[in-house]
Amino acid sequence: MPDLAATLETIVDDMRRETERGAVADYIPELAKIDPRKFGVAVALADGRVAAAGDCDEPFSIQSVSKVFALTLALGKIGDALWRRVGREPSGNAFNSIIQLEYERGVPRNPFINAGAIVVTDAILAGHKPREAIGMILRFARELAGADSVVIDGAVAKSESETGFRNVALAAYMKSFGNLLNPVDMTMGVYFHQCAIAMSCRQLARAGGYLAAHGRQFDGHRVVTPEAARRINALMLTCGHYAASGDFAFRVGIPGKSGVGGGVLATVPGVASIAVWSPGLNAAGNSLLGTLALERLTHAMDWSIFGD
């Protein structure tokens, strides 16, 4: 097997030479300020070792990658009852599509598009004050990453709450169908803060370890059952990259969840958890160079879940 550390360094060098880097998510003003030249990658292996390169220790807004952790919490709280409120099928449309939500009468297609993630957040909020729900999600992220330095970027949360009108519209539309149990402003306050969690690649790779190790963190701590880990990985593979999920599976061959901050969390079940960050996005809203880097990494290490 190729040397992982050397492979990562080669990928970082290659990505730094790329001239086409995509476009940062400028519709969120705080994210528009991020340097598109940034690139980091980290791999947490099942034996506890972590290999990392590039800007791997610089925190960034994980945005929709947080939906993986929120889904884990919601399933732990209400179990399969969640699936009466959100589907499990790929969307094939933009991550913030209102048309699809109208067609499906307020039931989002999956938990990784924005509408579905809002329902998941609403499930976490039930029975709690917004501050308590935000704290619950942040503590979970810190526990998974093994780092109290994981924080919510207040400036990003404020920026999203001031500009996230379409997300608020999605929530209000679902509320009209009875698929949002809490007041719209309360659910959206939690959602915007959840998306503003900031982590480094090294922290994010460690946080995703339970998805690579059959529900346990690499230190042996049980987070979810093996079945739950399999199901979350399945959703990441089929729905984790919005309308480009099929292309990601075709090119990269492992489960992954992207965020418009340029981060991607990916898993090689039984082997490794991977985090990559490059702020520039492609037309589908996924990290352009992050996807390319993961494609090269899985090819070099022979990590595709579909075999040779």
C-alpha positions as CSV (number, residue, x, y, z in Angstrom):
1,M,0.0,0.0,0.0
2,P,1.3,3.5,-0.8
3,D,2.6,5.6,2.0
4,L,-0.4,7.7,3.2
5,A,1.5,10.7,4.5
6,A,3.5,11.0,1.3
7,T,0.3,10.6,-0.8
8,L,-1.4,13.4,1.1
9,E,1.6,15.7,0.6
10,T,1.6,15.0,-3.1
11,I,-2.1,15.7,-3.3
12,V,-1.7,19.0,-1.4
13,D,1.1,20.0,-3.8
14,D,-1.0,19.1,-6.8
15,M,-4.1,21.0,-5.5
16,R,-2.0,24.1,-4.8
17,R,-1.0,24.2,-8.5
18,E,-4.5,24.0,-9.7
19,T,-5.7,27.2,-11.3
20,E,-9.4,26.4,-11.5
21,R,-10.5,26.5,-7.8
22,G,-14.3,27.1,-8.0
23,A,-16.2,30.0,-6.4
24,V,-16.6,30.6,-2.7
25,A,-20.2,30.7,-1.3
26,D,-20.6,34.5,-1.6
27,Y,-24.3,34.4,-0.9
28,I,-23.3,34.0,2.8
29,P,-21.3,37.2,3.3
30,E,-18.9,35.8,5.9
31,L,-18.0,32.8,3.7
32,A,-17.3,35.2,0.8
33,K,-14.2,36.4,2.8
34,I,-12.5,33.0,2.8
35,D,-9.3,32.7,0.8
36,P,-10.0,30.3,-2.0
37,R,-6.3,29.2,-2.0
38,K,-6.8,27.4,1.3
39,F,-6.5,23.6,1.1
40,G,-6.2,21.0,3.9
41,V,-6.7,17.3,4.3
42,A,-6.7,14.8,7.2
43,V,-7.2,11.1,7.4
44,A,-8.0,9.3,10.7
45,L,-7.2,5.6,10.5
46,A,-8.9,2.9,12.4
47,D,-5.8,2.2,14.5
48,G,-5.9,5.7,15.9
49,R,-3.2,7.3,13.7
50,V,-3.9,10.6,11.9
51,A,-2.2,11.7,8.8
52,A,-2.7,15.3,7.6
53,A,-1.3,17.9,5.3
54,G,-1.8,21.5,4.0
55,D,-4.1,23.8,6.0
56,C,-5.3,20.8,8.1
57,D,-5.3,22.6,11.4
58,E,-7.1,25.8,10.4
59,P,-10.8,25.9,11.5
60,F,-13.4,26.4,8.8
61,S,-17.2,26.6,8.8
62,I,-18.4,23.0,8.2
63,Q,-21.9,24.1,7.2
64,S,-23.9,21.1,5.8
65,V,-21.3,18.6,7.1
66,S,-22.9,19.3,10.4
67,K,-26.1,17.6,9.1
68,V,-24.3,14.2,9.6
69,F,-23.9,14.9,13.3
70,A,-27.4,16.4,13.7
71,L,-28.9,13.3,12.0
72,T,-27.0,11.0,14.4
73,L,-28.4,13.0,17.4
74,A,-32.0,13.0,16.0
75,L,-31.9,9.2,15.4
76,G,-30.7,8.7,18.9
77,K,-33.5,10.8,20.2
78,I,-36.5,9.6,18.2
79,G,-35.2,6.7,16.2
80,D,-37.1,5.5,13.1
81,A,-40.0,7.9,13.9
82,L,-37.8,10.5,12.1
83,W,-38.5,8.8,8.8
84,R,-42.2,9.6,9.0
85,R,-41.1,13.3,8.6
86,V,-38.2,13.0,6.1
87,G,-37.4,10.6,3.2
88,R,-34.3,8.7,2.3
89,E,-34.1,9.2,-1.4
90,P,-31.7,11.3,-3.5
91,S,-33.2,14.6,-4.5
92,G,-31.8,15.3,-8.0
93,N,-32.5,19.0,-7.4
94,A,-30.8,21.9,-5.8
95,F,-30.2,21.6,-2.0
96,N,-32.6,24.5,-1.3
97,S,-35.3,23.6,-3.8
98,I,-38.8,24.8,-2.9
99,I,-40.5,23.3,-5.9
100,Q,-39.6,19.8,-4.8
101,L,-40.9,20.4,-1.3
102,E,-44.2,21.6,-2.8
103,Y,-44.5,18.5,-5.0
104,E,-43.9,16.2,-2.0
105,R,-46.3,18.1,0.3
106,G,-43.9,19.3,2.9
107,V,-41.9,16.0,3.4
108,P,-38.3,16.6,2.4
109,R,-36.7,14.0,0.1
110,N,-33.7,13.3,2.5
111,P,-32.1,14.6,5.6
112,F,-29.1,16.2,3.8
113,I,-30.9,18.7,1.6
114,N,-31.7,21.9,3.5
115,A,-35.4,21.2,4.1
116,G,-34.6,17.7,5.5
117,A,-31.9,19.0,7.7
118,I,-34.3,21.7,9.1
119,V,-36.7,18.9,10.0
120,V,-33.9,17.0,11.7
121,T,-32.9,20.1,13.7
122,D,-36.6,20.6,14.6
123,A,-36.6,17.0,16.0
124,I,-33.5,17.8,18.2
125,L,-35.1,21.0,19.4
126,A,-38.3,19.4,20.6
127,G,-38.6,19.7,24.4
128,H,-35.7,22.1,24.7
129,K,-35.0,25.8,24.5
130,P,-33.0,26.8,21.4
131,R,-29.9,27.5,23.5
132,E,-30.1,24.0,25.0
133,A,-30.4,22.4,21.6
134,I,-27.5,24.4,20.2
135,G,-25.4,23.4,23.2
136,M,-26.3,19.8,22.7
137,I,-25.2,19.8,19.1
138,L,-21.9,21.6,19.9
139,R,-21.1,19.3,22.8
140,F,-21.6,16.3,20.6
141,A,-19.3,17.7,17.9
142,R,-16.7,18.4,20.6
143,E,-17.0,14.9,22.0
144,L,-16.6,13.3,18.6
145,A,-13.6,15.5,17.7
146,G,-12.0,15.2,21.1
147,A,-11.5,18.9,21.1
148,D,-13.1,21.6,23.3
149,S,-11.7,24.2,20.9
150,V,-14.5,23.3,18.4
151,V,-16.8,26.4,18.5
152,I,-19.7,28.0,16.7
153,D,-18.6,31.0,14.6
154,G,-20.9,33.7,15.7
155,A,-20.2,35.9,12.7
156,V,-21.1,33.2,10.3
157,A,-24.3,32.3,12.3
158,K,-25.3,36.0,12.2
159,S,-24.5,36.3,8.5
160,E,-26.6,33.2,7.7
161,S,-29.6,34.4,9.8
162,E,-29.5,37.8,8.1
163,T,-29.5,36.3,4.6
164,G,-31.1,32.9,4.8
165,F,-34.5,33.9,3.6
166,R,-35.0,30.8,1.4
167,N,-34.2,28.5,4.3
168,V,-36.8,30.3,6.4
169,A,-39.2,30.0,3.5
170,L,-38.6,26.2,3.4
171,A,-39.3,26.0,7.1
172,A,-42.5,28.1,6.9
173,Y,-43.7,25.9,4.0
174,M,-43.1,22.7,6.0
175,K,-44.8,24.3,9.0
176,S,-47.9,24.8,6.9
177,F,-48.0,21.1,6.3
178,G,-47.5,20.3,10.0
179,N,-44.0,18.9,9.5
180,L,-42.3,21.5,11.7
181,L,-43.3,21.2,15.4
182,N,-41.5,24.2,16.8
183,P,-41.9,27.9,15.9
184,V,-40.1,28.6,12.6
185,D,-37.8,31.3,14.2
186,M,-36.7,28.9,17.0
187,T,-35.9,26.0,14.6
188,M,-34.1,28.3,12.2
189,G,-32.0,29.9,15.0
190,V,-30.7,26.5,16.0
191,Y,-30.2,25.5,12.4
192,F,-28.1,28.5,11.5
193,H,-25.9,28.1,14.6
194,Q,-25.5,24.4,13.8
195,C,-24.2,25.1,10.3
196,A,-21.8,27.7,11.7
197,I,-19.8,25.1,13.7
198,A,-16.1,25.6,12.9
199,M,-13.6,22.7,12.9
200,S,-10.3,21.9,11.3
201,C,-9.7,19.0,8.9
202,R,-7.9,17.1,11.7
203,Q,-10.8,17.6,14.1
204,L,-13.4,16.7,11.5
205,A,-11.7,13.5,10.4
206,R,-11.6,12.4,14.1
207,A,-15.2,13.4,14.6
208,G,-16.3,11.1,11.7
209,G,-14.5,8.1,13.1
210,Y,-17.6,6.4,14.3
211,L,-18.9,6.2,10.7
212,A,-15.8,4.4,9.6
213,A,-15.5,2.1,12.7
214,H,-19.0,0.6,12.7
215,G,-20.5,3.0,15.2
216,R,-17.5,3.3,17.6
217,Q,-15.0,6.1,17.8
218,F,-11.5,4.9,17.2
219,D,-10.9,4.9,21.0
220,G,-13.6,2.3,21.4
221,H,-16.4,4.6,22.6
222,R,-19.8,3.5,21.2
223,V,-21.6,6.3,19.5
224,V,-24.3,4.5,17.5
225,T,-25.1,0.9,16.6
226,P,-23.4,-0.7,13.6
227,E,-26.7,-0.7,11.8
228,A,-27.1,3.0,12.3
229,A,-23.6,3.7,11.1
230,R,-24.3,1.7,7.9
231,R,-27.5,3.6,7.3
232,I,-25.9,7.0,7.8
233,N,-23.1,6.0,5.4
234,A,-25.7,4.8,2.9
235,L,-27.4,8.2,3.0
236,M,-24.0,10.0,2.7
237,L,-23.2,8.0,-0.5
238,T,-26.6,8.5,-2.1
239,C,-27.6,12.0,-0.9
240,G,-24.4,13.6,0.5
241,H,-23.5,15.8,-2.5
242,Y,-27.0,17.0,-3.5
243,A,-27.7,16.8,-7.2
244,A,-24.1,15.6,-7.8
245,S,-24.2,12.6,-5.4
246,G,-24.2,10.1,-8.2
247,D,-21.2,11.8,-9.8
248,F,-19.3,11.8,-6.4
249,A,-20.1,8.0,-6.0
250,F,-18.9,7.4,-9.6
251,R,-15.7,9.4,-9.2
252,V,-14.7,8.9,-5.6
253,G,-16.5,5.7,-4.6
254,I,-17.0,6.3,-0.9
255,P,-19.7,7.9,1.3
256,G,-19.2,11.6,1.7
257,K,-21.0,14.7,2.9
258,S,-20.2,18.2,1.6
259,G,-20.8,21.7,2.9
260,V,-20.8,25.0,1.2
261,G,-17.9,26.1,3.4
262,G,-15.8,23.9,1.2
263,G,-15.5,21.0,3.6
264,V,-16.2,17.3,2.9
265,L,-16.4,14.5,5.4
266,A,-15.9,11.1,3.8
267,T,-15.6,7.5,5.2
268,V,-13.9,4.3,4.1
269,P,-15.9,1.8,6.3
270,G,-13.6,-0.2,8.5
271,V,-10.5,1.8,7.3
272,A,-10.6,5.5,7.7
273,S,-12.4,8.8,8.1
274,I,-11.3,11.6,5.8
275,A,-11.8,15.4,5.9
276,V,-10.8,17.7,3.2
277,W,-11.3,21.5,2.9
278,S,-11.1,23.7,-0.2
279,P,-13.4,26.7,-0.1
280,G,-14.1,27.0,-3.9
281,L,-17.3,25.3,-5.0
282,N,-18.4,23.7,-8.2
283,A,-21.8,24.4,-9.9
284,A,-23.5,21.9,-7.6
285,G,-22.3,23.6,-4.5
286,N,-19.6,21.0,-3.6
287,S,-15.9,21.7,-3.1
288,L,-14.3,21.6,-6.5
289,L,-10.8,20.6,-5.4
290,G,-12.0,18.7,-2.4
291,T,-13.8,16.3,-4.7
292,L,-10.8,16.0,-7.0
293,A,-8.5,15.4,-4.0
294,L,-10.7,12.6,-2.7
295,E,-10.9,11.0,-6.1
296,R,-7.1,10.9,-6.3
297,L,-6.8,9.7,-2.7
298,T,-9.2,6.8,-3.0
299,H,-7.6,5.8,-6.3
300,A,-4.0,5.9,-4.8
301,M,-5.0,4.0,-1.7
302,D,-7.4,1.6,-3.4
303,W,-10.2,2.7,-1.0
304,S,-13.3,2.7,-3.2
305,I,-16.0,0.6,-1.6
306,F,-16.8,-0.8,-5.0
307,G,-13.5,-2.7,-5.3
308,D,-10.8,-2.4,-7.9
